[in-house]
C-alpha cells in the first residue's frame, strides 16, 4: 500500500502597501479573492495551507468547511513588502513546503522615504519619489530552491499573444515552474480568465473563473509533486 502524505502549500495573496506618511499609502486593486479560492480548494483536498495575506484581503471561510479543516490553515497577515520579506526570512525559516502559489500583488514601486507624521494638505501639489522594490519571488526560490513555484503575470489591455509572451518571460526570469497569465481588462465580476503556462512554454489550461484557476492549480500541484490525496 502506498504511503500517504499531506501536501504542504504556501500561498501569498492580496494587496501590499507602500507608505507615503504615517496615514497615507499607495496600494493596488487586489482583493485576494483568487488566493482565497486557491487556499479553499487546497484545504478541501486535505492539504496543509499557510497563507500570507495582505491587510484587507479576502481569506478562506473555514466555517463552511469544518473545524478539522480550520486546523490545517495558518493565516499570517502582512502589510508591506518589508513585512513579507521578513516573514520569509525569519517567520518561515526552516519550514518545508511542497509548493508555493505566489498570487500576492506585490508593489513594483514604493515611496523612497515615508514622511514621519503627516504630509501637510496646505500645498497645492507634492512630489513623491518612488523606488523599485526587490523581487520577492526571487527570494522564494533562494530560500526553497526545490519546491514547485507557481507565479502570476497580470497585464492590462494588451494583445493575447503579447500577454502569453510576457508571462513566459516572467516564468523564466523568476525560475517558476508554472505561470498564470491574466489581463485586467478581461476580469469582471465572476469572470476571471486565466491561462496557465508551463516551463516548456505550453498552454496547459485555459480557465474562465477564479474557481477554475483554483481547481486546475491544485490539480497541477498534486500531479507535479506526486502526492497522494488523503481521503
VMD Tcl script that draws the C-alpha trace (Angstrom):
set ca {
  {0.00 0.00 0.00}
  {1.37 3.41 -0.94}
  {2.28 5.89 1.77}
  {0.06 8.90 2.04}
  {1.34 12.38 2.65}
  {-0.38 15.71 3.03}
  {0.53 18.39 0.57}
  {2.05 21.39 2.37}
  {1.45 24.57 0.41}
  {2.30 28.23 0.94}
  {0.00 30.78 -0.68}
  {0.54 34.54 -0.85}
  {-2.48 36.64 -1.65}
  {-3.97 40.11 -1.66}
  {-2.51 43.63 -1.80}
  {0.61 45.23 -0.38}
  {1.09 48.81 0.80}
  {3.81 51.41 0.44}
  {3.55 54.24 2.95}
  {3.76 57.91 1.96}
  {3.47 59.14 5.55}
  {2.01 57.80 8.78}
  {-1.56 57.90 7.48}
  {-1.33 57.63 3.68}
  {-0.16 54.81 1.48}
  {-0.33 53.51 -2.09}
  {-1.66 50.05 -2.83}
  {-3.31 48.12 -5.67}
  {-6.68 46.68 -6.64}
  {-6.10 43.12 -5.44}
  {-8.97 41.79 -3.33}
  {-7.36 38.45 -2.52}
  {-10.41 36.53 -3.77}
  {-8.36 34.37 -6.12}
  {-5.84 33.48 -3.44}
  {-8.66 32.63 -1.04}
  {-10.24 30.37 -3.68}
  {-6.94 28.56 -4.22}
  {-6.44 28.10 -0.47}
  {-10.00 26.85 -0.02}
  {-9.58 24.32 -2.83}
  {-6.32 23.08 -1.32}
  {-7.98 22.69 2.09}
  {-10.88 20.76 0.57}
  {-8.34 18.29 -0.78}
  {-6.76 17.71 2.63}
  {-3.69 19.92 2.18}
  {-1.97 21.87 4.94}
  {-2.05 25.54 3.94}
  {-0.02 28.50 5.15}
  {-1.48 31.72 3.75}
  {0.29 35.08 3.88}
  {-2.31 37.71 3.03}
  {-2.25 41.47 2.64}
  {-4.21 43.68 5.01}
  {-7.82 43.95 3.85}
  {-7.60 40.78 1.76}
  {-10.32 38.15 1.47}
  {-9.40 34.98 3.37}
  {-10.91 31.47 3.27}
  {-14.15 30.96 5.16}
  {-13.35 27.81 7.08}
  {-16.67 27.83 8.94}
  {-18.29 26.09 6.00}
  {-15.51 23.50 5.73}
  {-15.48 22.16 9.27}
  {-13.27 22.51 12.36}
  {-10.69 19.98 11.20}
  {-10.14 21.99 8.04}
  {-9.52 25.14 10.04}
  {-6.80 23.34 11.96}
  {-4.89 22.83 8.70}
  {-4.91 26.55 7.84}
  {-2.32 29.01 9.15}
  {-3.13 32.66 8.41}
  {-0.42 35.33 8.56}
  {-1.33 38.97 7.86}
  {1.26 41.25 6.31}
  {1.03 44.86 5.21}
  {4.17 45.89 3.37}
  {6.76 44.25 1.16}
  {9.19 44.53 4.05}
  {6.76 42.52 6.18}
  {6.60 39.80 3.54}
  {10.38 39.64 3.16}
  {10.81 39.40 6.94}
  {8.18 36.66 7.11}
  {10.02 34.59 4.52}
  {13.47 35.13 6.02}
  {12.54 34.81 9.70}
  {8.96 33.72 10.36}
  {9.04 30.76 7.97}
  {12.71 29.89 8.40}
  {13.16 26.15 8.47}
  {9.66 25.42 7.18}
  {9.36 22.90 4.37}
  {6.78 23.40 1.62}
  {5.91 21.26 -1.38}
  {4.68 24.22 -3.40}
  {4.26 27.98 -3.31}
  {1.48 29.81 -5.13}
  {2.66 33.42 -5.24}
  {-0.57 35.24 -6.04}
  {0.06 38.34 -3.92}
  {0.05 41.66 -5.76}
  {3.47 42.92 -4.69}
  {4.04 46.59 -5.46}
  {6.74 47.21 -8.06}
  {7.41 50.73 -6.72}
  {7.06 52.32 -3.29}
  {7.80 55.81 -1.89}
  {11.52 56.18 -1.35}
  {11.27 57.63 2.14}
  {7.99 57.79 4.08}
  {7.47 61.09 5.86}
  {7.25 60.95 9.64}
  {3.90 62.24 10.79}
  {1.51 63.54 8.14}
  {2.28 65.48 4.97}
  {0.57 68.87 5.13}
  {-2.53 69.26 2.98}
  {-1.97 73.02 2.51}
  {0.22 72.63 -0.57}
  {-1.44 72.50 -4.00}
  {0.90 69.71 -5.03}
  {3.53 67.40 -3.56}
  {6.31 65.46 -5.20}
  {6.98 61.86 -4.19}
  {9.97 59.90 -5.40}
  {9.33 56.20 -5.98}
  {11.93 53.45 -5.98}
  {11.75 49.94 -7.42}
  {11.16 47.14 -4.95}
  {13.15 43.89 -4.80}
  {11.54 40.87 -6.45}
  {10.11 38.84 -3.59}
  {9.56 35.86 -5.88}
  {13.32 35.55 -6.32}
  {13.61 35.27 -2.53}
  {11.21 32.32 -2.62}
  {13.48 30.33 -4.92}
  {16.51 31.37 -2.90}
  {15.02 30.02 0.34}
  {13.23 26.98 -1.12}
  {15.07 26.08 -4.35}
  {13.45 22.67 -4.82}
  {9.77 23.43 -4.31}
  {7.18 23.82 -7.06}
  {6.67 27.52 -7.75}
  {3.59 28.96 -9.41}
  {3.76 32.65 -10.30}
  {1.30 35.13 -11.79}
  {1.63 37.72 -14.52}
  {-1.04 40.42 -14.74}
  {-1.14 42.84 -17.65}
  {-3.81 45.26 -18.84}
  {-5.24 45.67 -22.33}
  {-2.51 44.05 -24.41}
  {-2.89 41.54 -27.30}
  {-3.29 37.94 -26.17}
  {-0.09 36.78 -27.87}
  {1.86 39.51 -26.11}
  {0.32 38.54 -22.76}
  {1.45 34.96 -23.24}
  {4.92 36.06 -24.30}
  {5.38 38.32 -21.28}
  {4.04 35.68 -18.92}
  {6.51 33.08 -20.18}
  {9.36 35.58 -19.99}
  {8.47 36.23 -16.35}
  {8.40 32.47 -15.67}
  {11.94 32.12 -16.97}
  {13.17 35.20 -15.14}
  {11.72 34.09 -11.81}
  {12.57 30.39 -12.23}
  {8.94 29.43 -11.78}
  {7.52 26.08 -12.86}
  {4.15 27.44 -13.99}
  {2.77 30.92 -14.52}
  {-0.83 32.11 -14.60}
  {-1.37 34.91 -17.13}
  {-4.24 37.38 -16.66}
  {-5.40 40.54 -18.39}
  {-7.02 43.05 -16.01}
  {-9.39 44.19 -18.77}
  {-10.83 40.67 -19.01}
  {-11.55 40.37 -15.28}
  {-15.10 41.38 -14.38}
  {-17.26 40.02 -11.57}
  {-17.19 36.24 -11.60}
  {-15.36 36.25 -14.92}
  {-11.62 35.80 -14.38}
  {-9.89 34.35 -17.45}
  {-6.54 32.76 -16.70}
  {-4.01 31.00 -18.90}
  {-1.64 28.53 -17.22}
  {1.72 28.08 -18.96}
  {4.44 25.57 -18.07}
  {8.21 25.81 -18.32}
  {8.11 24.38 -21.86}
  {6.01 27.36 -23.00}
  {2.96 25.10 -23.35}
  {-0.53 26.31 -22.53}
  {-1.68 23.61 -20.12}
  {-5.04 25.12 -19.13}
  {-7.42 27.91 -20.06}
  {-9.68 28.94 -17.20}
  {-12.74 31.19 -17.07}
  {-13.27 31.84 -13.36}
  {-11.32 32.08 -10.12}
  {-12.67 28.67 -9.13}
  {-11.47 27.19 -12.43}
  {-7.99 28.54 -11.77}
  {-8.01 27.25 -8.20}
  {-9.02 23.73 -9.22}
  {-6.52 23.48 -12.05}
  {-3.63 24.76 -9.94}
  {-4.28 22.27 -7.16}
  {-4.58 19.52 -9.79}
  {-1.20 20.58 -11.15}
  {0.45 20.73 -7.74}
  {-0.68 17.25 -6.77}
  {0.33 15.87 -10.16}
  {3.75 17.52 -10.19}
  {4.66 16.69 -6.62}
  {3.37 13.10 -6.89}
  {1.47 13.32 -3.65}
  {-1.46 11.05 -2.90}
  {-4.62 12.74 -1.66}
  {-5.69 11.61 1.77}
  {-9.30 10.55 1.69}
}
mol new
graphics top color blue
foreach p $ca { graphics top sphere $p radius 0.5 }
foreach p [lrange $ca 0 end-1] q [lrange $ca 1 end] { graphics top cylinder $p $q radius 0.2 }
display resetview
